[in-house]
Amino acid sequence: MPVTQTAKKALRQSRRKAESNRPVKTKAQTMLKKARKDPTQENLNQAFSALDKAAKKKIFHKAKVKRLKSRLSKLLSKSPTQSK
């Protein structure tokens, strides 16, 4: 456990930030799994939105989000359910 006053404060701050970041991160991860399992345009849009929100709040690095979105886009083009 932290000993100094500043370390205690830093612990409180990090716990508070983790608490507020958790729902955004889990939503992004859930949407990502859903889009990978069933790559439809609607699922991809939801995943892209959730990933962009996480990147905006700096929960995920922007390069990681770009990479994930790129891989999801490739899944859509390979998808057999896509008619055209």
C-alpha positions in Angstrom: 0.0 0.0 0.0 1.1 3.6 -0.6 2.9 5.3 2.3 3.2 9.0 1.3 0.3 11.3 0.9 0.9 11.9 -2.8 1.0 8.1 -3.4 -2.3 7.7 -1.6 -3.9 10.5 -3.7 -2.5 8.9 -6.9 -4.0 5.6 -6.0 -7.4 7.3 -5.4 -7.2 9.0 -8.7 -6.2 5.9 -10.7 -9.0 3.9 -9.1 -11.5 6.7 -9.9 -10.3 6.8 -13.6 -10.4 3.0 -13.9 -14.0 3.0 -12.6 -15.1 5.5 -15.2 -13.1 3.8 -18.0 -14.3 0.3 -17.4 -17.8 0.6 -19.0 -16.3 2.1 -22.2 -13.7 -0.5 -22.5 -16.0 -3.5 -21.9 -18.6 -2.0 -24.4 -15.8 -1.7 -27.0 -14.6 -5.3 -26.4 -18.1 -6.7 -26.5 -18.9 -4.9 -29.8 -15.6 -6.1 -31.2 -16.4 -9.8 -30.3 -19.9 -9.4 -31.8 -18.5 -7.9 -35.0 -15.9 -10.7 -35.4 -18.5 -13.4 -34.8 -21.1 -12.0 -37.2 -19.5 -9.3 -39.5 -22.5 -7.4 -40.8 -22.4 -3.7 -41.7 -24.6 -2.9 -38.6 -22.3 -4.8 -36.2 -19.2 -3.1 -37.7 -20.7 0.3 -37.4 -21.5 -0.3 -33.7 -17.9 -1.7 -33.1 -16.4 1.3 -35.0 -18.4 3.7 -32.8 -17.4 2.0 -29.6 -13.7 1.9 -30.6 -13.7 5.5 -31.6 -15.2 6.5 -28.3 -12.6 4.5 -26.4 -9.8 6.1 -28.5 -11.3 9.6 -27.8 -11.1 8.9 -24.1 -7.6 7.5 -24.5 -8.5 4.1 -23.2 -7.1 2.5 -26.4 -4.3 4.0 -28.4 -5.4 5.5 -31.7 -3.1 3.3 -33.7 -4.6 0.2 -32.1 -8.1 1.4 -32.9 -7.1 1.9 -36.5 -5.6 -1.6 -36.7 -8.7 -3.2 -35.2 -11.0 -1.3 -37.5 -8.9 -2.3 -40.5 -9.1 -6.0 -39.6 -12.8 -5.7 -39.1 -13.2 -4.2 -42.5 -11.3 -7.1 -44.0 -13.7 -9.5 -42.3 -16.7 -7.8 -43.9 -15.2 -8.1 -47.4 -14.6 -11.9 -46.8 -18.0 -12.5 -45.3 -20.1 -15.0 -47.2 -23.3 -13.3 -45.9 -22.4 -10.3 -48.0 -24.4 -10.4 -51.2 -23.1 -8.7 -54.3 
